Amino acid sequence: MKDASCISCDVAVIGAGMAGMAAALFAAQRGLRCVQIGNGGSLLFASGLLDLLGVYPVAERRLWRSPYEALALLAREQAEHPMARLAVASIRSAFESFVTALASAGLRYAPLGEFNRKVLTSIGTVKTTFGVPRSMIAGAAALEARPPCLLVDFRGLREFSARQIVATLGERWPGLRHQRIEFPGAESAPELYAAHLARALESRLMRERTINLVKPLLGDARAVGFPAVLGLARAGEVHAAFEEALGMPVFEIPTMPTSVPGLRLLGALETAVSKLGVRRRHQASVRALVFSAGAGPATLELDGAQGGERVVARAVVLATGRFTGRGLTAYRGQVRESILGLPVHQPDSRETWHQRDFLDPSGHAINRAGLEIDSAWRPLDAAGRPAWPRLFAAGSILAHQDWMRAKCGSGLAIATAWGAVEQVARQLRRVGAG
Ligand SMILES: Cc1cc2nc3c(=O)[nH]c(=O)nc-3n(C[C@H](O)[C@H](O)[C@H](O)COP(=O)(O)OP(=O)(O)OC[C@H]3O[C@@H](n4cnc5c(N)ncnc54)[C@H](O)[C@@H]3O)c2cc1C
């Protein structure tokens, strides 16, 4: 008799952060029957900007215009870095597939091109990144040319201050001005939330009222920047309406987390993977993972799913992140992988986890802790052998990288998901043929 609470698939992806979403997407694009477990909460912190590789070497804080040249140097000098394992052509394909899938789900990015771009942050610093949402790209152009430019914010919106940005950049961008306006209909609200404003601006009436408040403030401005609140699921339409009505380039600047661009990213990725038939268990987590011998499947025991569902999978991708994602757990003396207790590459003792100086440019050893993998992206057991022939790992759980300092968060997630899924497909063909 068929077990009603058991679903079978080719590949189970554990994790729904950037790496888990990318892995589920790439697996489904290859025609693999995929189940994805985990909630996408970590994506809500994403700025929407897709970093590929901005800084290398980290200790020198060297910024790169071409992420591909930086990747080539990384591959020569730091072979153990997870992104050094991939051909540049694969990384290009991974990014192209990822943004094409986002576009098909209604979230458009500017064409990727060859170079990193510089964009403004919510505190007026400049961030080097690679993939820029269509709604932010005019900001990159404005930052480069520095024409007269107006930044608008809304009274009560805590996650963003146009005044702060102008104060930080003012001397280097003399034509940059700011204006604070009341959000229509919220004049007496003490606090505003970015997601509420974004939803409200999907209404044509609210858009028109907001645009009418901004028009008289334009002066000599040749571009206008707003906090990233111009729509949620219909962000493309809202952004286009602002550009048309104001008659000039309009750009968004990411706010502090949790961010509207993160919500958009999560929504678009959910749509993209669901369209491709990925079965998502977004309220569940994997409690246990049991492997059968030889070519048999793995069984995943889920918590939080109705009826204590089980998933039986021919292959598994572990994309559970680091400490905040809960993929790694720090115990008193050591760090372990959280589901299987896999060994983790880490400093010899807790005393050497961190540098004395918190801001040490070379970063902290603990940030490079993670899973060691073989050439097929399979995590290793204590004996240095693949823990299971068809268990793969992707994303920030991997060792020998410090994505935050290297400005390669999404790059690491997307590229390693591509690499791991390529190996999943290869291994499953082999098993199928065997
Ligand atoms: C504040 C912040 C800002 C960022 N800004 C940028 C940026 O501007 N540009 C950029 O490129 N990147 C940025 N990133 C990085 C990027 O978005 C990703 O967080 C990063 O690449 C790591 O992704 P990940 O999928 O490996 O791990 P995580 O995002 O940590 O995801 C891990 C996932 O695994 C799930 N999980 C863990 N254990 C289990 C289990 N037992 N069962 C089921 N699921 C489980 C978690 O619920 C989560 O969904 C930012 C990240 C943060 C936190």
The ligand as an ORCA input file, in Angstrom:
! r2SCAN-3c Opt
* xyz 0 1
  C      21.712     40.921      6.023
  C      22.164     40.247      4.760
  C      22.377     41.006      3.625
  C      22.803     40.403      2.454
  N      23.007     41.178      1.364
  C      23.449     40.608      0.234
  C      23.729     41.409     -0.904
  O      23.563     42.631     -0.908
  N      24.191     40.804     -2.013
  C      24.405     39.441     -2.056
  O      24.821     38.928     -3.075
  N      24.157     38.661     -0.978
  C      23.694     39.209      0.150
  N      23.450     38.425      1.247
  C      23.814     36.997      1.188
  C      22.829     36.034      0.527
  O      21.533     36.549      0.417
  C      22.759     34.689      1.260
  O      22.356     34.874      2.593
  C      24.032     33.974      1.350
  O      24.507     33.862      0.040
  C      23.869     32.577      2.029
  O      22.850     31.821      1.401
  P      22.599     30.291      1.762
  O      21.417     29.856      0.981
  O      23.851     29.520      1.638
  O      22.246     30.249      3.332
  P      21.007     30.860      4.121
  O      20.527     32.070      3.469
  O      21.440     30.932      5.540
  O      19.868     29.750      3.957
  C      19.858     28.536      4.674
  C      18.494     27.896      4.540
  O      18.509     26.586      5.096
  C      17.346     26.382      5.865
  N      17.609     25.288      6.816
  C      18.580     25.175      7.749
  N      18.453     23.987      8.406
  C      17.393     23.346      7.864
  C      16.761     22.081      8.108
  N      17.176     21.244      9.035
  N      15.666     21.748      7.359
  C      15.225     22.583      6.386
  N      15.787     23.783      6.101
  C      16.850     24.157      6.843
  C      17.089     27.749      6.486
  O      15.757     27.862      6.923
  C      17.381     28.649      5.263
  O      16.261     28.668      4.413
  C      23.004     38.999      2.410
  C      22.765     38.220      3.541
  C      22.352     38.818      4.710
  C      22.134     37.946      5.919
*
